[in-house]
Amino acid sequence: MTRIARALANGWIVALIFTAITIGATWPLASVMTTRVAADVGDPIFSAWTMMWTGGQVLKFLSGDFHALANYWNGNIFYPERLTIAYSEHLTPEMLQILPIFAITHNIVLCYNLLFLSAIILSALGMYLFVRELTGQPIAGFVAGAAFAFSPYRADQYAHIQVISTQWMPLAFYGFQRYFASGRWRALAGATTAVVVQALSCGYYLFFFAPFAAAFCLFEGFRQGAWRSRRTWLQVGAAAALGLLVIWMFARPYVAMRAINPGVGVRSAAEIRAFSADTWALATASENLAVWGKLQTMQRPEGAGFPGLTILVTGLCGLIAVLWRAGLRIQEALDLNEAAREVIALSSNDLQRNRIILQPDLAEDLPTVTGDRIQLQQVILNLLRNASDSMAGVDDRPRHMLIRTRRERDDRVYLSVQDTGTGLNTQDLEKLFEAFHTTKTAGMGIGLSVSRSIIERHRGRLWAEPNDGPGATFSFSIPCRPESSTCVASQ
């Protein structure tokens, strides 16, 4: 792992970088935070008023006026009409985000601008966390976060705070992925909360994002084999029911308003056509962009949907890199101890969260090996995650993990990961490395099969054995580099 990758593995550093990029991309907003509202003086002013009204009712309630919430939906517009907040987005999640600052400053312009900047930063950070969790690669997470939050088409929606408040989408995927991988109900609770908050943040996303969240749950559940468990069905079903109940509580005023004023909020067919994008929008960029602003293929309201080239270019670079490595099998001299330390650093947060005590025992005189650093680190990461998963349900003894390296007599380097988990059935040791064979309630049985293939391509072997006490040990050995001084010395 390079220095850049190690730095990007730190979420705080990544958050600071995304903050700096956001301030630079929206400059000079940061210099006029208290006096000028972001984007324009159209929808942002209306959104600021909405949050000022609803936030004002909440603050009155917290101050002892317990009848204030009765007027939460009755904004002071179109008097004497009622439920006027339901004429548009209620922005309750956004209001709650700025409420403490509004209570202190009473400056809704400052609050709106902070909300605007934080929506971009958190969108980037959320996607970073999700992709880093999915791939184990901090650089991939950083690129994904940047591509998601700073895609050019978002600039055309800067006037719509509800549309750029997309930070809950990747956090929902992040939580669902962790839940189906570990079975922990807290991850499910966090993911469900993210889906609900995203749905309440923007009515469009209630209809457009929720189906994707459900599809992701189905896919990830099948991929991890979680749907075979009755417990999974009960937990996911309960979470979905609770989420729908909360959403319905905020949908009821809209239903009631439509019953009173059937024509409110209904667009004509001509308006729908005028504000709908078509395929030409993909080649039309917002005029506010310094680089792509002249790309104006279809000039009409809401017609700028140019996604930028970041995702396409990085995807092509990744594909070329994979094909290059597959064709040339890039080999380098590497220190297995250093590779192991980098994986440990990347996994440290997860290990701490799972209450696992990791003890490294790395030989000082270890020879270098010749191999693909990324592939070998993927094997080590997979062994650490398997050991961590095996101890997930252990509560009657300490959760200890030992990672050890040593030099073997036959000019080979050895690495093992030992845990105090549930152990192994000696009759199934070889089946562990067969594709689609798994002992987990949530797993596909791919990781160990791929890991063995990688080790065999490095002219080594990977095996497992039960411990004398609780748990198991997974080990691999590969030849040391012939030019390595310690390897030559052993000869």
Secondary structure, DSSP 8 states (H G I E B T S, - for coil): --HHHHHHT-HHHHHHHHHHHHHHHTTTGGGSTTTS-SS-SSHHHHHHHHHHHHHHHHHHHHTT-TTGGGGTT--SSSTT-S-GGGGS---HHHHHHHHHHHHHH--HHHHHHHHHHHHHHHHHHHHHHHHHHHHS-HHHHHHHHHHHHS-GGGGGGTT-HHHH--THHHHHHHHHHHHHHH--HHHHHHHHHHHHHHHHH-HHHHHHTHHHHHHHHHHHHHHTTGGG-HHHHHHHHHHHHHHHHHHHHHHHHHHHHHHH-TTTT---HHHHHHT---GGGGGB--TT-TTTTT-BSS-STT------SHHHHHHHHHHHHHHHHHHH---EEE-HHHHHHHHHHHHHHHHHHTT-EEEEEE-TT---EEE-HHHHHHHHHHHHHHHHHHTTT--SS--EEEEEEEEETTTEEEEEEEE-SS---GGGTTGGGSTT---SSS--S-HHHHHHHHHHHTT-EEEEEE-SSSSEEEEEEEEB-TT-HHHHHH-
